[in-house]
Amino acid sequence: MFSQRKPVPGDQVSFLNEVGGGTVLGLVGRDRAKVRTLDGFELVYPLRELVLNEVDPSRTVSDHHAQLRASNDRLAERIERDKGRGASVANGGRAHVPVEDPSVVEVDLHLHKLVEDESRLSDDEKLSFQLAFFERRLNAAIRERKRRVIVIHGVGEGVLREEVRKALQFYEGVRFDDADPRRYGYGATAIEILHY
């Protein structure tokens, strides 16, 4: 209960009728306050249910600092949520959204993406199917005058990777190397198509 003064943003309070407390973010009307709880929720409480935690006046938080802290908390939440997708403080906690380049084709050779039931295929049939699919997509990319093809073959034992690279040796006007490991890991090959 506030008998001495009304709370101001930044005041630390405890709840009279429940466990916990939080930071006052602002007043709502004449008799209620918006509080960020210790759990991070922003809730409105009647002033009569709040108990002001006595704090050294030299350590009070201004409206500006309370807003900065709230902004930093939201940024930290966005970064945590989008951690694996490139979110950082430098980009405002926003996940990187790759711009689709129409001159680049991605070909994923993972079998579960190509066939419904791979259990009926032998290892040789699986490899043949993957290589045939790869060559069809590469030939289509060449016909459509695409600039690059990214072949996602996975790491595994390296058999598919080597077979893809053997097949590429029979194509004129292509260069290949490992794809960007930051984006594709170590299981992809980047093919540059040279159009004369």
N, C-alpha and C positions, 0 to 999 in steps of 0.2 A: 504494500500500500504506500502510496506516495503522499505523505503528510507534509513534507518539507517543500518539495518542488516537483514540477512535472518533468518527465524524462526528456532527454534530448538525444538525437541520433548519436550512437556510439556508446551510450550508457550500457553497462552490463547489468542484467536483471536475472532474478531467479523467479520461478513460478510458485505462487502461493499454494495452489491446490494440486500440483503434480511435480514429479521429479524433473530436474533439469533447469535450464535457463537459456540465455542467449544475449544477443546484442540488439538494442533498439535501432531500427532503421528509420523510423519517423512516426509522427502522430497521425492517427486516422480519426478525424472529427475531434470532439472535445474530451472524450472519455476512453479512447482506445489507442493502442500502439501496435505498429507492425514490428515484429521481432524475428530476427534470423536465429533459429534455435541452434544449439550446439551440434545437432544432426544435419544442419544445413537447410532446413525448411524455413520458408518465410510465412509466418502465421500472424493473425491479428488477435490480440488479447485485450480484454478490458483492463484499464489501469489499476482497478482495485485488486486484480489477481497477480500483479507484478510487485516484486520486492527489489528495490534498488540495491545493488551491491556497491558498498562504499569503496570508492577508488580514489586514489590520490588525484586531486584536480589537475595537477600538472601533466597527468597521463591520459586525459580525456581525448576522445577521437572526434574530430570535426565532421560535419556533413560531407565535406569533400573527401576526407580520408575513409569514411564509411562507404562512400560510393566507389572509391578506388579499390577497397578491399572486396566489395561485392563483385566488381568487374573482374578482379584477379581470380576470385573464386569461380566465376562462370568460365573464364579462360582455362583454368586448370581442369574443370569438368569436361570442356570440349576436347582438350588435349588428351585426357585420360580415355574418353570415349573413342576418339579417332586415332589412338596411339599407333596402331599398326599401319595406318594409311598416310603417314607423313605429316601429321599435325604437329606443330611446334609453336613456341612463343613467337618466333620470327614471322610466321604466316598467320598470326592471330588465332591459332588453334583450329584453323580450317584444314580439312584433309585435302590433299592434292587431288584434283580431278584432272586426269590426263586428257589432253586435247586429242581428239581422234584425227589422225592424219589419213586422208583418203588414199594417199600413195603408198601406205604401209599396210601389209596384210599379215595377220597372225594366224598361224596354222598350229592347232593343238593336236598332237599325235597320241595323247593318252587314250588308251583303248576304251575306257569307260565312257569317253565322249564320242567315240565313233561307232560302237556296236552295243546293242542291248544286252546280249549274253555272250561274254567272252570265254565262258567256261568250256564251251564245246569246241574251241579252236586249239590246235596244237601251237607250240611256241613258234614253229616255222610259219604257220598260217597267220598268226598274229603279226609277225614281223612283215610278211609279204603284204598283208592288208594295210598296215601302217605306211609302208613304203609306196604302195600304189596310190594311196590317198594323198600322200605328200607330193608325188610327182604330178598328179592331176591338178592339185592346187597351185604348184609352182608353174606349170605350163599355162594355167589360166591367168596367173599374175603376169607372166611374160606377155601373153596375148593382150591383156588389158593395160599394158605399159605401166605397171606398178613400179615403184622405185625400190622398195624393200619388202622382204618377206622375213618374218620372225617365226622360226620353227621351234615349237615347244615340245621337246622330246623327253624331258625329265633327266634326272641324273642316273638312277639305277646302276646297272653294270656297265653302261656305256655302249652296248651293242647297237641300239637304235641310232644313237648319235653317230657312231662310226659308219653305219650303213647309209645314213643321210648324207654324210660328207663324201663317201665313196661315190654316191650317185651324182653329187654336184660336180665331180671332176669331169663328167661327160657333157656338161653344159658349157657352151661358150658364152662369154659375156656376163658371167656372174663371179662375184667375189664373196667369200664367206669368212666369218670369224665368230667367236663367242658373242652372244648378245649381252647387253648391259646387265651385269649381275645385280645391280641395285634394284632393277625392275623385274627381272626374270629369274634371279638366282643363277645357279650354274647349270641349269638344264635346258638351255635354249641356244640356238644358232641364228645369227643374223646374216641374211643373204642380201647383198646389194646387186641389183639388176642394172647392167650397163646397156642403155639403149643407144645404138649408133645411128 
